């Protein structure tokens, strides 16, 4: 059975066609600059030349139509007809409180997703557009929504409630939701496999460290707390997002500096974080180069990043009354030993002992352990595979 996984951004679309018998991607690609001049599709298939198409794409329907044509292309494609696609799994960022699991998409689900736009105005509209485009072009193919927020719906009230007047929760659904759920679920499962233990018997801290950052406490296979909150702005310092700050900073900037709500939103989401502290950019490789040049702001950025992760690991070890495994994943988590080292340095009191040589090994393959044999807490670096997780959940629903 072949599952197509679609991940729509506002002007981009990532996709993979996965053969569920082998759980390997047959094709993977990216469509960029949708609705913008210079639209381009890049598709990779094992054993074939990279397929690049530059053509105007006015919307996501045009983009998905191009994706489907590329998959059945006689020279660069991997299937003979779209009938070979058993189902489409769509990454949807926000499922509100309503969806604790993935669902087959129908008219009612689409209406609910539209209601959640106010909770994720940057992400859900693009997700909905992608779903509707696929429905138009693949009318007899089941569509499944897999939510970033669903994995975190197991959090208790004490973890997800904000100390605001209760009416804001009842009337406006203001609470901690959490994101990157498919990634956290995937790597937690891989830790259990690697340790050869039932996930129900493990306390795991999953660190998804990329341009967006979230850390999750996973107790017995369930999310019990996570750093991202009502939106993906909360938590640890990120590429251009500030993470957690004193809320009064916002009112200070409005009253004393004359910022508007729109300017505050732009500042906190696009001008802060690693970019704001370093003044260099959001790409961690540029920060590393700055550290090598002994740029003080680059060094400060690196130190803040590692320190905040360390604090969160300590907090979640306390929340779960222990920890058996820690895992780093996503771009920075997988490829930045400096951050892992800063986050786990001098943590022997928690039973965490890092092997410096293993930590500095850049050849992580399908994953590796970076803790010493004597370490009571096992630490891993495992590449995330959100697309495979989406495909698995889609397969479960359509079987």
Secondary structure, DSSP 8 states (H G I E B T S, - for coil): -EEEEEEE-SS-EEEEEEETTTTEEEEEEEEE-TTSTT-EEEEE-TTS--EEEE----SHHHHHHHHHHHHT-TTT-S-SSGGGEEEEEEEES--TTT-SS-EE--HHHHHHHHHGGGT-TTTHHHHHHHHHHHHHH-TTSEEEEEETTGGGGG--HHHH--SS-THHHHHH--S-----HHHHHHHHHHHHHHHTS-GGG-EEEEEEESSSEEEEEEETTEEEEES--SSTTSSS--SS---S--THHHHHHHHHH---HHHHHHHHHHSSHHHHHHSS-S-HHHHHHHHHTT-HHHHHHHHHHHHHHHHHHHHHHHHTT--SEEEEEHHHHHH-HHHHHHHHTT-GGGT--B-HHHHT----TT-EE-B-TT-SSEEEE----HHHHHHHHHHHHH-
